[in-house]
Amino acid sequence: MDLASRYKGVVGFVFGNENSGSSEDSYVERLLDRISNGVLAEDRRTAIAELQSVVAESRAAQLAFGAMGFPVLMGVLKEEQDDVEMVHGALETLVSAVTSIDHAKGATNEVQPALMNTDLLSRESENISLLLSLLSEEDFYVRYYTIQILTVLLTNSPNRLQEAILSTPRGITRLMDMLMDREVIRNEALLLLTYLTREAEEIQKIVVFEGAFEKIFSIIKEEGGSEGGVVVQDCLELLNNLLRSNASNQVLLRETIGFDPLISILKLRGSTYSFTQQKTINLLGVLETINLLIMGGSEADPQKDSNKITNKTVLVQKKLLDYLLMLGVESQWAPIAVRCSALRCIADLVAGHPKNLDALSSKVLGEEPQVESALNSILRIILRTSSMQEFIAADHVFKNFCEKNKDGQAMLASTLIPQPNSMTHSPLDEDVNMPFGSMLLHGLALSESNGDLETCCRAASVLTHILKDNTLCKERVLRIELEAPMPSLGAPELLLHRIVRYLAVTSSMKDQDGKSGYSYVQPIILKLLVTWLADCPSAVQCFLDSRPHLTYLLELVSNTSSTVYVRGLAAVLLGECVIYNKSSESGKDGFSIADAISQKIGLTSYFLKFDEMQRSFLFSSVKPAQSHKPLTRSTASSMAEIEDVDESALSDEKNEDHPILTSIFDAQFVSFVKSLELYIRDNIVDVYSRPKSDVAVVPAEMEQKGGESDKDYIKRLKAFVEKQCSEIQKLLGRNATLAEDLASTGGSGHSQPELRVGSGSDRVQAEALRRDLQEASQRLEMLKAEKAKIESEASMYQNLAGKLESDLKSLSDAYNSLEQTNLHLEKEVKALKSGGTSTSPNIEAIKAEAREEAQKESEAELNDLLVCLGQEQSRVEKLSARLSELGEDVDKLLEGIGDDMGLPEDDEEEED
């Protein structure tokens, strides 16, 4: 046998040579020979008992058994199932062979016989099939030892065992039947199924098909629900394995037995003040199950979103919100781990679900007359709790409540009404009857009297959620004024200015006392200011109304003693004062802020603040969503005993990544800051690429010199302006190129140059081309207007020419009539001449006189007409030249004019 020879070689390697340990080797060999070749049944039973004893105590015997014993004992199990005592002995020996012996810890590289035996036994799928068949035996010990062997095999060789079980007919069915067996076997089968279903999706489906949900909840009910022992924990772990990232199993649970058995486990029975460690673990297991249902399935599952919404709807309909509020808010005697987990479930239950958001906002806690809104109670936890974990969990509720819920944000913002001084400076214990907003402002203003900046920063975190992406709420809160601590200290102060003052106080207190506990206060307040000023010009204007604010912010960015996050967020806040600045007032406009950054910090140093923050641990390792570790036996104790962050561990100044910052700087905020950084870089470059509109320079040489003519003065001014424009363009180009280089250099590690506009010189050239295009457009409009005017005049003159043509034609007709009359008279004269010559002198005289008179009259009229025609001809020539410049076809416009005007003149010339 290959395997046997290999194991014999291993034995020799472990004990130095083949003779070492030969006594155990030979002893095991003799026992195996007695078992396989013995004649007497009693002798064989004795041999197998001795074999079990030596294998359980000796590692060398375990190795020797692995080399030659498995075929013998598997043969016993296969062929001698009627001999119960032999089967018992064989199974017990197999259990001993695969169980590690921890008499003394050897070297780390020492061979582990139990692991080698496990590997050998699981290699043959027939061995697994044989063991699974033994689960159907009536004998209790046979089933018990078999399930123990399978559990060990699964621990050491999970993949092989899973494949073998799946390939064995009714393999899972036999295991599921064990859940209805006696308690000891049931518990072992429960553990085995828990291991099997952690990763194997196919096994999960078969287990659910075999009625796992009904059996699990039946066992939990039998064991006493949350008051039960470790068996309840194992049942919940199995349930979570079946539901984790599996939408189809979640739908099956919802549509078959429903969520009622699960929710009923959360009902606190007996003494609600008593929370043992096991009860805490059981409740955490149920809350994990609820969290899995809220998630809806794996990210790749197309049914995830619809399943998530349906699960959330059904869970709230089943009154789950009431039980969660009882555990997380009202039961302050519950362990911190349970309260935090319940609060996280509340937050996830209402996220993105309008009906559940309304349900939470309408919930009231307590009994008459001491009733209070659930949101007020959660806010009080935030302001009062001494546990950072509980603050983070409660803050998560408000984050999810306000996310894309403008109505909810407006409802909370509408309650932000300042209270009189007498209530503002009262202890937190006296805020029971305050509305939500007044309690929040109370927390913000409380530090004024006792220096409680931690409470202030917690209230600031809640206010951040209320203002996020809601311009109306930002404008509303911007008008809130807080009274001075004492009337003698001055007029009321705007809330925004008060928060900036707290920021300055925080940094000074840290510098004086060196309290690293304040390392998270400044970032939280800065996050509020960054969120408030984002896309809100009026907030930027209000921030800059107090000149010390800008000075302090510039100092904060340059302060080397501040953390990376403080300097980075302060730089973002400065950038918002540039990009969201709509002011035209000198000293407060975006250009002035950019100049102040350049002079006080330097653009290179300023952009480096962004890069330092982007390279920090929180920004570089941020995850899209918090992934909770599955609750198993190995992790349950540590999760149940979750306590607060050790404050002494925070005294190290190098520890800048406070646990609260990990939750405050979530993926959404980090992504927002990164996108804002790119916008700030490009906008500052753009500021340096264009001139200030309100700057006017009038040099002395622009004045007119004595004796200089207006024409020369205008020519000199034009040359001066052209020269200045050229120099300004060059300066803007150099400025923009410098700013572009600084922006790209500062963000070389994390910025995306392909998203930016071209270089600075390109920006200036584009600006010049834009202005040239605008001027050309204006000139084109003027030419179009002039063209329309000329076309109107041409039309008018065309009509006048037509009228003159008509008059000329009438005159021509009259002249022709006169010629006809003249011819008629000449004929009459000739006739008279032929009749007699006595009167001829008189006739000739009359004829000459009439002709002269007619010729004079005709010449006078023709002269007048020629004068008019000459004038019209000059006008037409001028109009024709202008129309030709404008691109019009003059011949086409004059077509048909004067075609018939030459005939009368020709007749007249002939007659002359």
FIDOVO-247342 format. One record per residue (C-alpha): x, y, z. Coordinates in steps of 0.02 Angstrom, whole numbers, plus 50000, padded with zeros to 5 digits. Layout:
// residues N
XYZ;...
END
This chain:
// residues 912
500005000050000;500665017149951;499845026350095;500395013550222;502195014050165;502155032850168;501485032950346;502825020650399;504105032650327;503345046650428;503435036250585;505265033250553;505545051750523;504685056650685;505605044150795;507295045650714;507425028550631;506375013550591;506845004450752;506345019050864;504615017050930;504564999450863;503734993451021;502185004150990;502245000050807;502354981550832;501064981950972;499794990850862;500184978650721;499884963450835;498234970750897;497654973850719;498134956150672;497104949150817;495614959750763;495674954550581;496234936250600;495624931750773;494474916850793;493714920150962;492504934650968;492994938951147;494824939751099;494434951450955;493394962751069;494814963251195;496064967551059;495004981950993;494784988751170;496664988251198;496944996551029;495765010651075;496665013351240;498415014151166;497895025251021;497045037451140;498645039351244;500115038151123;500525049150974;501675035350909;500235023150917;499155035650823;500465036350685;500635017450682;498735015250674;498615027750531;499895017750431;498955001150439;497375001750545;496025010750444;495664996550320;495464984250465;494244994850566;493245000850415;493054982350370;492354979150544;491094993350525;490584987150354;490444968450384;490084966250570;488704978950605;487744965550699;489114964650830;488714980750923;490184979151043;491434977650900;490644992450812;490735002650973;492584998350992;492975002450810;492105019150818;492925023750983;494625019250910;494285030150758;493795044650872;495435042650968;496435041450807;495805058150740;495815067450906;497385077150950;498355072251107;498935087651204;500005079751340;501425091651301;501635104351165;503015099451047;503935109450916;502905119450795;503515109250647;503155092550733;502035080650637;500235079950701;499655061750693;497815066250718;497825078050568;498695065050461;497415051850513;495995063950474;496725066950302;496905048350271;495135044150327;494325057950224;495255053450063;494055039250026;492265045049998;491695027150035;492265029550214;491135044950233;489665035850154;489905021350275;489945033150424;488375042250364;487475025550348;487855021950531;486815037050581;485275026550545;485755013250673;484645011550822;486065010450948;486345027251033;488235025751051;488455020850869;487585036850816;488495047150948;490255041250903;489885042750718;489325060750733;490885064550835;492005057450698;491095067450564;491285083450666;493165080850684;493325076950498;492375092750456;493495103150568;495105096950488;494545092650309;492965102750275;493015102750085;493215084050067;491855080350191;490645092450107;490955084549937;490755067050008;489135071550098;488415079549941;488865064249838;488065052449964;486195049249938;485175055650085;486765061350173;486055078150228;484375070050267;485185058350392;486055072950476;484425082850485;483565067850566;484855068950705;484085085750758;482575076050821;483685063450913;484135063051096;484875079051167;486705074151161;486635068250980;485535082850933;486805095151000;488245086550908;487215086250746;486835104650770;488685108650781;489035097850628;487695106550524;488335123450584;490065119450516;489365112250354;488285127250311;489555141150338;490135141650156;489275127750058;487775135649970;487155118949900;487105111350074;486175126750137;484805124050007;484615105650050;484575109150237;483205122150212;482245110150100;482315097050239;481365108750356;482805116850449;481845132750496;480445123350586;481675112150679;482805126750729;481395137050805;480665121550887;482315118350976;482485136851025;480745136851100;481095120551190;482705127551263;481865143451329;482195156551196;483425170151242;483545162851418;484195146451347;485975139951346;487295137051215;486105126251112;485075141751072;486685150251019;487095135650902;485335136050829;485475154750794;487185152350715;486465138850601;484995150250559;486175164550516;487215153150405;485635148750308;485085166950288;486755175550259;486895182050079;485475170450026;483925179849968;482965164149918;483105156650093;482545173250168;481015173350056;480645155250105;480745159550290;479625174650267;478335165450163;478245149450266;478385151450454;478605170450451;479625181650564;478545179750721;479565165450800;481145175750775;480445191950846;479715182750996;481485178551053;481765197051084;480345197551211;481165199351380;480465186751503;480665185151690;481845197351771;482235209851633;483625216951738;484595200551733;485745198551583;486915183651594;488325181851469;487405167851378;485805178151368;486805192551297;487575181151165;485855174151120;485125191651099;486625196750992;486305181450884;484485186550855;484985204350817;486255197750691;484855187650609;483805203350596;485275212750522;485475199150389;483635200550344;483805219450331;485295217450212;484205206950097;485545195650023;487215196449934;487735211349829;487695200949670;485925194649698;484695203649582;483295200849709;484245209549847;483425226749838;481635220949824;481915207749958;482695220650073;481205232350058;479965218250087;480915211750239;480975229150316;479125231850286;478605215150363;479785217050512;479055233950559;477285227350534;477705213750660;478115227250790;479985223950784;480335242550807;479525242050979;480635227651038;482195235950969;481785252351054;481505242851216;483215234451203;484215248951134;483415264351214;482305260251362;483305245651437;484785255551501;485215240751613;485535229951459;487365226851412;488175239651299;488415226751161;486545223151154;486065241551158;487285245851020;486725231350911;484885235950935;485225254150889;486145248750731;484665237750684;483485252550708;484595263150595;484675250150458;482815246250473;482285264050429;483645267950301;482875271950132;481125266350185;479865280850195;478535271250293;479785265150422;480495282750437;478755289250476;478495275050600;480085279450695;479715298050697;477995294650771;478565282350906;478425287951086;479225279551236;478765278851419;477085279351504;475885293551534;476195306951585;478085304351559;478035300551373;479365306151252;479745304751068;480915290351023;482045302350928;482185313451082;482685298251187;484015293051059;484675310951056;484805310651246;485845294651233;487025303651114;487225318451231;487335308951395;488125291951366;489865288551429;490095274751300;490875279651135;490175263851053;488415268651106;488655286451042;489225279650872;487735267750862;486475281250911;487265293650791;487055280550654;485175281150684;485105299750645;486255297650496;485085284950416;483525294450470;484105310450382;484865302050228;483815307550077;482395312150195;482125330750167;480445330450257;481225322450410;482665334950407;481435349450393;480395342350537;481925341350650;482575358350596;480885366450632;481105362250817;482775371550829;482165385350942;483385393051067;482875392451250;483095406251378;484745407551469;484015399751625;483675383551531;485165384151414;486415382851555;485455370251659;486165352551676;485745339351547;484665330251674;483385344251665;483085343251476;481695330251487;480295341651432;481265350651295;480815348251111;482105339651001;482875355350927;482975364351093;483855349351171;485075349251026;485455367851046;485585364951232;486945352151198;487835364251081;487785378551205;488155368451361;490025369951337;489865388651363;489595385851549;490625370551593;491825367951448;490985351651396;491615351751218;491295333051197;489425335751217;489545350251095;490405339650963;489125325650982;487715338150955;488695345050806;488725327650729;486825326450739;486645344050666;487765338550521;486505325050474;485065337550482;485945349750365;486675337450240;486135340950060;484675351750119;484825370050070;483205375150156;483785368250323;485485376650302;484645393450271;483465390950418;484805386150543;485885400450479;484655412850555;484715405150729;485455416350863;486045410951034;486005422551182;487635427351265;488015418251428;487755434651519;486795449851456;488305460751494;489365451151366;488465458351216;487145454851087;486555437451034;487745427550926;487365417750767;487445398850788;488725397350648;489875410050732;489665401150899;490195384550822;491745392550744;492175399650914;492015382350992;493205375950860;494495388750912;494205384951097;494465366451063;496155368950984;496735380451124;496165368251259;497075354151173;498655364451160;498595368951345;498075352451420;498745340551289;497145330351297;497145318051154;495335314651198;494925330451101;495735323450944;494025319150874;493105335050927;493915346550800;493635334850651;491795332750696;491525351650709;492485354250547;491405340950463;489865350850517;490575366950443;491105358350281;489355350950263;488515367450306;489505378250183;489395365550040;488375373249898;487705386850014;488355404349967;487385412750107;488265401750235;489945406150157;489495424550166;488965422750348;490595413750389;491635427450308;490645441550389;491785439650539;493545443450479;494425433550619;493625417650550;494675418150392;496245422450491;495965407950611;495615395850470;497225400650381;498185397850543;497335381050571;497865374850399;499665379950434;499705373250614;500915358550616;500315352950788;498575349350719;498155332050653;498145327750469;496245327450470;496075344450551;497265352650427;496465343750281;494665348050328;495165366050365;495915366850189;494275360050118;493325373350215;494455386850142;494155379849968;492275380849994;492485399250035;493185401149858;492075389849753;490405394049836;490765412549856;489525423949767;490075440049854;490735454949757;491295464349912;493145468049918;494075456750038;492685443750045;492555438149863;493295421949797;494785430949718;495255438749885;495145421949976;496235413749843;497485427949861;497495425650050;497825406850030;499255410449909;500055423750022;499805415950195;500015397450154;500635395749976;499735385749844;500995371449851;500825369550039;498935371650028;498705357749900;499865346449999;498635346950144;497385337850033;498665324649986;499175321550167;497365318650215;497055307350064;498555296650112;497995295050294;497365278550359;495525283350372;495425290050194;496465276550110;495665261550198;493845267150204;492595253450161;490885255950077;489965248150223;490345241150393;490505222250385;490025213650549;490955197950596;489815182550605;489375177650783;490185160650815;490695151250970;492465157850954;491955176150937;490395176451046;491245179751212;492275194251147;490765202251063;489675200251217;490975208551327;491185223551211;491705238451315;492205256051278;493845261751205;495205262251336;495515280651364;497265277251429;497705270151260;497245286751183;498525296551281;499835292751150;499965308151041;500395297550889;498695289450896;497725301350783;496495288350717;495235289250858;493905275450848;492515288450832;493345295550676;493215278650591;491325279750598;491185298550572;492265298050415;491155285550326;491275281150142;490005294350089;490925308650175;492625302950111;491945302049933;491165319349953;492805326850013;493775318849870;492585325749738;492605342749824;494505342749821;494545340949630;493255354849614;494285366249728;495895363249630;495085367249463;494145382349531;495705390149606;496595387749440;495115396149355;495195410749477;497005413849425;496515412649241;495345427649235;495555445849287;494595454349425;493175464149348;493225478449473;495075482849454;495395499149358;497125506749331;497325524349259;499185528249231;499755546249217;500315544149034;498495541648986;498155560249010;498135571148854;499745580948830;499785599648796;499685604148612;499255586148564;497845584748437;496365573948474;496805562448330;498565559448395;497925557448574;496665544148520;498005535048419;499195535048568;497835528848686;497405514748567;499215509148558;499375509948747;497805499548775;498355486448649;500045485148736;499205483448908;498005470148845;499455460148775;500405461048940;498855456449041;498565441148932;500355435548957;500255438049146;498615428649156;499385414649055;500875413349172;499745414249325;498585400849262;500015389549208;500815391349380;499175387449470;498875372549355;500615365849387;500415367849575;498725359349573;499345344649470;500975343349568;500095344149735;498865330649685;500015319849580;499725304849691;497845305449705;497125317949583;496465313749411;497245325249281;496155318449143;494655326149230;495405343549227;495295356949096;496845360848990;498365370549044;498335388449105;498905395748940;497515386248852;496265393648974;496875411348936;496875408348749;495125401348761;494585416848859;495345428248726;494515418648586;492865419648678;493005438548690;493505439948506;492025429248459;490875440148562;491535456048476;491365448048304;489585443248346;489195461148396;489955467748233;488955455248133;487355461048217;487775479148173;488115474547991;486495465047982;485555480248046;486435491647919;486065479247780;484225479247824;484225498347821;485075499047649;483885486047580;482435496847639;483155512347554;483495502347393;481685496647392;481095514547414;482205520847271;481645506347163;479845511847188;480335529947146;481235524246988;479675514946935;478635530446959;479875540946858;479845527846722;477955529046715;478035548046703;479345546846566;478255534946469;476775546846482;477875561046419;478455550246274;476655546446227;476235565146227;477745568846118;477215555545994;475455562945988;476225579945952;477245572645810;475675565245734;474795581945744;476305590245662;476275577845519;474425580845496;474705599645487;476105597245361;474935587245251;473635601045262;474955613945217;475465603945064;473655602845013;473455621545030;475055624244930;474365613644791;472745623844797;473595640744775;475255649444802;474595666144862;474535660845044;476105650545049;477195663345137;475955664245281;475795645545294;477655642845297;477815655945432;476455648145536;477245630945515;478945637045566;478225646245714;477245631045773;478745619645753;479865631445850;478605633245989;478345614346002;480225611245998;480545623846138;479195616246246;479845598646215;481655603546247;481195611746414;480285596246472;481705584946412;482995595446503;482025594046666;481845575446641;483705573146604;484165582646763;483045571046865;483735555746778;485525561546813;485155563446997;484325546547005;485755538546910;487035544647038;485965538247181;485765521447097;487645520247069;488005523647253;486695511247310;487335498347186;489105500047255;488505498047435;487415483247391;488885475147303;489915476847463;488535468047558;488505454047432;486855458147345;486545455447157;486295473247090;485855468046913;484465457246980;483765471747081;483805483646929;483145470646809;481695477146702;481995495646740;482195507346587;482005494246450;480745504946352;481495522046377;482595523146220;481255522946085;480555540746099;482315548246103;482785539045943;481225545445855;481625562945911;483395561845846;482785555545678;481545569645663;482855582545706;
END
